[in-house]
Amino acid sequence: MSPRWFLLLGLLAVVAAGDKPKGYTSKYDNVDVDSILSNNRILTNYIKCMLDEGPCTPDGRELKKTLPDALQTGCEKCNEKQKTTSEKVIKHLMKERTKDWERLVAKYDPAGEYKKRYEALVKKS
C-alpha cells in the first residue's frame, strides 16, 4: 500500500510534502484518502509513524518532515487539493479519533497555537 500515506495524517494534517519553496510536491494528490480514513489499520500505522511509535513509509516520513512547516504557515504552500484533503483528514481525526488527535496535537502543537484554527474549521462544518 505504498503511496497510501495520508493519513494524515494529515493529519494532520497536511497532504503532500517536499522542500520546494513555492509549494509541496503534488506526487500524492490523487491518493484515495477516504479509503485510508476508513481503514483503521492503515490509519493507525500512519498515526504511529507521526508519533514516533512505529515505522514510517517513505511518504509518511515526508509528511512528518513537512508537517511542522505546514502547521506554522497555515498550509500556505499547499495547493487547493492538498488543503481540501488536509481539512478532511483533520475533521476525521477530531471527530472519529479524538484520542489520536489529542496525541498528535501534543506533539506537533504543544502550545495549542494551531489547534484553535482547526477547531473553528470543524465547527463550521
HUMO-V294141 format. One record per pair of residues at least 12 apart in sequence whose C-alpha atoms are under 8 Angstrom apart, sorted by sequence separation. I is the first residue (numbers start at 1). GAP is how many residues later the second one is. D is the distance in whole Angstrom. If there is no record, write none. Layout:
BEGIN
i->I gap->GAP d->D
i->I gap->GAP d->D
END
This chain:
BEGIN
i->16 gap->12 d->6
i->49 gap->12 d->8
i->15 gap->13 d->7
i->16 gap->13 d->7
i->15 gap->14 d->7
i->46 gap->14 d->7
i->50 gap->14 d->6
i->49 gap->15 d->8
i->3 gap->25 d->7
i->6 gap->25 d->8
i->5 gap->26 d->8
i->7 gap->26 d->7
i->4 gap->27 d->6
i->6 gap->27 d->6
i->3 gap->28 d->7
i->4 gap->28 d->7
i->90 gap->28 d->7
i->94 gap->28 d->8
i->4 gap->29 d->8
i->7 gap->29 d->7
i->6 gap->30 d->7
i->7 gap->30 d->7
i->91 gap->30 d->8
i->5 gap->31 d->8
i->91 gap->31 d->6
i->4 gap->32 d->7
i->9 gap->34 d->8
i->87 gap->34 d->8
i->8 gap->35 d->8
i->7 gap->36 d->6
i->6 gap->37 d->8
i->9 gap->37 d->7
i->8 gap->38 d->7
i->9 gap->38 d->7
i->7 gap->39 d->6
i->8 gap->39 d->7
i->6 gap->40 d->7
i->7 gap->40 d->7
i->68 gap->40 d->7
i->5 gap->41 d->7
i->9 gap->41 d->7
i->72 gap->42 d->8
i->71 gap->43 d->7
i->18 gap->44 d->7
i->17 gap->45 d->5
i->16 gap->46 d->8
i->17 gap->46 d->5
i->16 gap->47 d->6
i->19 gap->47 d->8
i->15 gap->48 d->7
i->17 gap->48 d->8
i->18 gap->48 d->7
i->14 gap->49 d->7
i->17 gap->49 d->5
i->5 gap->52 d->7
i->14 gap->52 d->8
i->29 gap->52 d->7
i->33 gap->52 d->7
i->37 gap->52 d->7
i->51 gap->52 d->8
i->10 gap->53 d->8
i->14 gap->53 d->6
i->23 gap->53 d->8
i->24 gap->53 d->6
i->29 gap->53 d->7
i->47 gap->53 d->7
i->51 gap->53 d->7
i->5 gap->54 d->6
i->6 gap->54 d->7
i->9 gap->54 d->8
i->13 gap->54 d->7
i->23 gap->54 d->4
i->24 gap->54 d->6
i->50 gap->54 d->8
i->2 gap->55 d->7
i->5 gap->55 d->6
i->8 gap->55 d->8
i->12 gap->55 d->7
i->22 gap->55 d->6
i->23 gap->55 d->6
i->24 gap->55 d->8
i->37 gap->55 d->7
i->3 gap->56 d->7
i->14 gap->56 d->7
i->21 gap->56 d->8
i->23 gap->56 d->7
i->33 gap->56 d->8
i->51 gap->56 d->7
i->2 gap->57 d->8
i->10 gap->57 d->8
i->47 gap->57 d->8
i->13 gap->58 d->8
i->14 gap->61 d->7
i->16 gap->62 d->8
i->15 gap->63 d->8
i->16 gap->66 d->7
i->15 gap->67 d->5
i->14 gap->68 d->7
i->15 gap->68 d->7
i->14 gap->69 d->7
i->15 gap->70 d->6
i->14 gap->71 d->8
i->15 gap->71 d->6
i->14 gap->72 d->5
i->13 gap->73 d->5
i->12 gap->74 d->7
i->13 gap->74 d->7
i->11 gap->75 d->6
i->10 gap->76 d->5
i->13 gap->76 d->6
i->9 gap->77 d->8
i->12 gap->77 d->7
i->13 gap->77 d->6
i->8 gap->78 d->7
i->11 gap->78 d->6
i->12 gap->78 d->5
i->10 gap->79 d->6
i->11 gap->79 d->6
i->9 gap->80 d->7
i->10 gap->80 d->6
i->8 gap->81 d->6
i->9 gap->81 d->8
i->12 gap->81 d->8
i->7 gap->82 d->7
i->8 gap->82 d->8
i->11 gap->82 d->8
i->12 gap->92 d->8
END
